[in-house]
Amino acid sequence: MAELQYNSALLEGVLERLGRVLGPADEFIPLHIPEFLGDERALVADCIDTGWVSSVGKYVEQFERDVAAACGAAYGVAVVNGTAALELAMKVVGVEPGDEVVMPALTFVATANAAHHLGAIPHFADSAEGTLGLDPGALRAHLSRIGEARADGLYNRETGRRISCIVPMHVFGHPADMDGLAAVAIEFGLTIVEDAAESLGSRYKGHACGSLGRVGAVSFNGNKIVTTGGGGAVVTNDEALARRAKHLSTTAKVPHRWAFEHDEAGYNYRLPNLNAALGVAQMAQLDERVAKKRLLARRYIDGFAGFEGGTIFEEPAGAESNYWLNALLLAPGTAEGARDDLLDGLNSAGYMARPVWKLMHHLPFLADAPRAPLPVAEDLERRIINLPSSAMLAGRT
């Protein structure tokens, strides 16, 4: 009975504060929906009118330039989705079948899937509550315990496999501690592949996310801050890596006026010009979109100030987040089952809410993957609830 009363009071408190921030849910308020407020219709129509609707066209090249610039990178390679971008990013830095790839347990499944597609093995590490991303201190301690330096790299002495790279992910658009992770990477001789799928427009110590590792991957899925419907991009300052990613993504076809020559097994990961046109129009709105989402986040932070049931997660020190998704972090020690009762109540009341992704090692096909102790990630999984975060909500009263 006491638990039911607690859960009911928690729901009542969250609904009261959501009413302050978003107003009444007269119609169901989705978690995150796309906005088309610029030249999207005109640019897509231009593709149709000219016939340039497939994987070649002027908007592909323009979109690649725009994305690279937004990420503070010299080169961009547009692809069909964020998972493909991650796979290519890992591939071009040398991830081989049988390698282990260190990544957070608290991430979307695409991070793990990309490694799997290459025949690599995800290796899960713990998160920091202050960033929601990989914890450099915990990672250093874990690698010191299980790592064995050999002439050709770092090996996991427990599995005998090579550890080839670290893949930090900026959860909900909040930058991970990249300086700390870079120091760990240097110490252990590992490459950083940046999963920036959710962080377009976010900055870490003045530097744009996407350019903080050797290579990065961005997503333009329909629920991202800007969208191409489905799409992604590889971004890097390394010209050789960019050229290889582009070559692999275009079926490894050797350029020629008419001959079909392919010099290795490649991928058909090319982004169609239609999608790129949508992306060009969306990228023109990025700065305005980030400003709206930061305004909405501030409204959430103020609206939940003093709430005993939890707090709105705020950007880490030194970071400027795009606040892709706003997260309510329930108070430590929140009763078991309270999260799911709250999710049920919020959705029933017209405010779409969802939990954070199930931790990767809790998925059946990843249950046996190598992992570090995960106390913080396990705790965060029980306490995170995402709230409606569409940019248009910043103006809702």
Steps between C-alpha positions, in 0.01 A plus 500: 500500500781742589667433163177570312457825689860599425466424130171688481652804671800488266275493194291786635812706562646439153168576330467825693844613384444387143191717502715796599748436219280379214147588600218245496523203266176576315643282221766234542846661511758275325853454624670659199364585157668658196435856384510623139514878509742587220567406139440126541207482257673712234828308508334159491281619212814612318635144521177366354481765228860443389496123539793496744331289766751220564852479640660767281410868500599845613323477833709203614821700467347809660359299788840340564662845513231636732522208741879511510492872575243455777719231657818705473646241264669535163318211332156342503369185333122466479356151547162332544479505880696546821571129545665487157702809593621333820589181317701687238669713765614189687602330176723782375692527829588133481246305706537138392283190546564359846610834649332639810353849484455685829172688527251600769242249619268802513457567128261434215538156344639649176839546667523129573343397169761693302777303669312174442465572129880509479536172687631686807390449860348780710673543837289700744625757748334711768357851483550815704190648660624852427509448122300178441790403271804276547679556831875550429604408856301178506622415150865555593464276806330229292757505219782497752352185651421302183732658243828354377725710279656312209705611202191523280266665750298455817354157573235381742689244707169337601387429142825516305347744252643832381324816620504736203312818588281694743158620385359768733139600441358842590178394674197716413741751345704556819874481426700233679825588680707495184821636653496224758422236239769632268754464780391138555520432127854635482607308811380168358571564131136498389317698232185700576202461268244759610134396502354847446168367372298709746727800546491705179530861615647412841841631602767382745731772631423706192553216251216349301404141569593275210854637479619381842634160394696374204170450319136554595153385400181709490136394457218677314217264590149645510520563874833685500550875537512529120398220267542362152225246565763231533865586475837534664848632440862418572700810597875534544798729458700216344482522122616142448231364732234710330604379156492139615160540665360656182652225286363220717156660524469520121548125436880547480458597136813630330417832328467459123285650226328171423677192643380309805813428700483428873829451680365349825178398670315823564161618623205659326455759775452802274255767613250589224495856369134528609595443863802727471278781367282466807816508710636815336181685586502361854866586562423863423275496809744326737605802705140612549396145588775469764400835650137387531597172659726673750214733586270203554762335720524813713123498542517138616787572740316794652166320505643204694716707734450385857317182398585229752416218260784573260690756295532592134842401373708809417790524257839410651746774595689629197237367261227662294240238426235491230270335757376257238289326763424640842547250779338486841742326734294349782636545851747239627321228688177542306276200571532199273231513233444874539658577163267274306193615695600857420548420131157341487337797671672765288412332170143447615480870586610602149869572558713251308785376718739210469776331699862510402607212276536162665867459586684313227602202714135449594419421137504124435745509209748708703465328836838328470693800369802606708430779742632703789309542826200721417359638826428851373345387171283248686379775732436748218298243306253484790470877538496670157178612334499701176240776469349671191786688331390630158650841427155645432408442865726787602221738396215300650300666778 
